[in-house]
């Protein structure tokens, strides 16, 4: 239970830092365009990176809280048996899909160690690492959903 709270807190803090970083970079860019001779070139790339990280940290939390779009009207058409199949199949499919993505993300991060970003000059592995954060958090919360379904199947 402590680990679950720590993971949730880590993802929330990462989401907030990414969002505030994004806002700061965009506000600096707007300020520079209106009041300075030219806007710093790095603000565009920084805002993109902060946005990517904000989304990566928030993706697992959105799955945990069921904030993704659901087609309830379409879902309610089905009978109880098919709904049960969907309730099991969707989190299992999500877990398998994102586990496969996680496996292929690691070589991508390694490839990004030698590649530099155009204006900030940091290794692109920093940007690619956001994919790993997203897929591991989504895998974690889809796994939690499946284990919850297993515990509640007899009820």
C-alpha positions in Angstrom: 0.0 0.0 0.0 2.9 2.4 0.8 4.5 1.6 -2.6 1.2 2.3 -4.4 0.9 5.7 -2.7 4.5 6.5 -3.4 4.1 5.6 -7.1 0.9 7.8 -7.3 2.6 10.7 -5.5 5.7 10.4 -7.9 3.4 10.5 -10.9 1.4 13.5 -9.6 4.6 15.5 -8.8 6.0 14.6 -12.2 2.8 15.7 -13.9 2.8 19.0 -12.0 6.5 19.7 -12.7 6.0 19.0 -16.4 2.9 21.2 -16.6 4.5 24.1 -14.7 7.7 23.8 -16.8 5.6 23.8 -19.9 3.7 26.9 -18.8 6.9 28.7 -17.8 8.6 28.0 -21.2 5.5 29.1 -23.1 5.1 32.3 -21.0 8.8 33.1 -21.5 8.3 32.6 -25.2 5.3 34.9 -25.3 7.0 37.5 -23.2 10.1 37.4 -25.4 8.1 37.8 -28.6 6.4 40.9 -27.4 9.0 42.6 -25.3 12.4 41.4 -26.5 14.1 41.7 -29.8 13.9 37.9 -30.4 12.6 34.9 -28.5 15.2 32.4 -27.2 15.3 29.4 -29.6 15.4 26.8 -26.8 12.0 27.7 -25.5 10.1 25.9 -28.2 12.1 22.7 -27.6 11.8 23.0 -23.8 8.1 23.5 -23.9 7.7 20.4 -26.2 9.8 18.3 -23.8 7.9 19.5 -20.7 4.6 18.8 -22.4 5.8 15.3 -23.3 6.8 14.6 -19.7 3.6 16.0 -18.3 1.6 13.7 -20.5 3.8 10.7 -19.7 3.5 11.1 -16.0 -0.3 11.7 -16.3 -1.1 8.7 -18.5 -1.0 6.1 -15.8 -2.9 8.3 -13.4 -5.6 8.8 -16.0 -5.9 5.0 -16.4 -6.1 4.6 -12.6 -8.9 7.1 -12.3 -10.8 6.0 -15.5 -10.3 9.4 -17.1 -9.9 8.1 -20.6 -12.8 8.4 -23.0 -15.4 5.6 -22.6 -18.2 4.8 -25.0 -20.9 4.1 -22.5 -23.7 4.2 -25.0 -22.0 1.6 -27.1 -20.9 -0.5 -24.0 -24.5 -0.5 -22.6 -25.9 -2.2 -25.8 -24.1 -5.4 -25.0 -25.4 -8.2 -22.7 -23.9 -8.9 -19.3 -21.7 -11.8 -20.5 -20.0 -9.7 -23.2 -19.5 -6.8 -20.8 -17.6 -9.2 -18.5 -15.4 -10.3 -21.4 -14.7 -6.6 -22.2 -14.0 -5.8 -18.5 -11.4 -8.5 -18.5 -10.1 -8.2 -22.0 -9.4 -4.4 -22.1 -7.0 -4.2 -19.1 -5.3 -7.4 -20.2 -4.8 -6.1 -23.7 -3.6 -2.7 -22.4 -1.1 -4.5 -20.2 0.2 -6.7 -23.0 0.4 -3.8 -25.5 2.3 -1.5 -23.3 4.6 -4.3 -22.0 5.6 -4.9 -25.6 6.2 -1.2 -26.1 8.3 -1.1 -22.9 10.6 -3.9 -24.2 11.2 -1.9 -27.4 11.7 1.4 -25.6 14.9 0.4 -23.9 16.9 0.0 -27.2 15.4 3.4 -28.3 16.7 5.0 -25.1 20.1 3.5 -25.7 20.1 4.8 -29.3 19.3 8.3 -28.0 22.4 8.4 -25.8 24.5 9.5 -28.8 22.0 11.7 -30.4 21.7 15.4 -29.3 18.7 17.6 -29.3 18.9 20.6 -31.8 18.8 23.6 -29.5 19.1 22.3 -25.9 22.0 19.9 -26.8 21.0 17.2 -24.2 21.0 13.5 -25.2 17.7 12.5 -26.9 17.6 9.6 -24.4 16.1 12.2 -22.0 13.2 12.7 -24.3 12.8 9.0 -25.1 12.9 8.1 -21.4 9.4 9.7 -21.1 8.0 6.8 -23.1 9.3 4.4 -20.5 7.7 6.4 -17.7 4.4 6.3 -19.6 4.4 2.6 -20.5 5.5 1.4 -17.0 2.8 3.5 -15.2 0.1 2.3 -17.6 1.3 -1.3 -17.2 1.3 -0.9 -13.4 -2.3 0.4 -13.3 -3.6 -2.0 -15.8 -2.0 -4.8 -13.7 -3.7 -3.4 -10.6 -7.0 -3.4 -12.5 -6.6 -7.1 -13.5 -5.7 -8.1 -9.9 -8.7 -6.2 -8.6 -10.9 -8.1 -11.0 -9.4 -11.3 -9.8 -10.1 -10.5 -6.2 -13.7 -9.4 -6.9 -14.6 -12.2 -9.3 -16.1 -14.4 -6.6 -18.3 -11.6 -5.3 
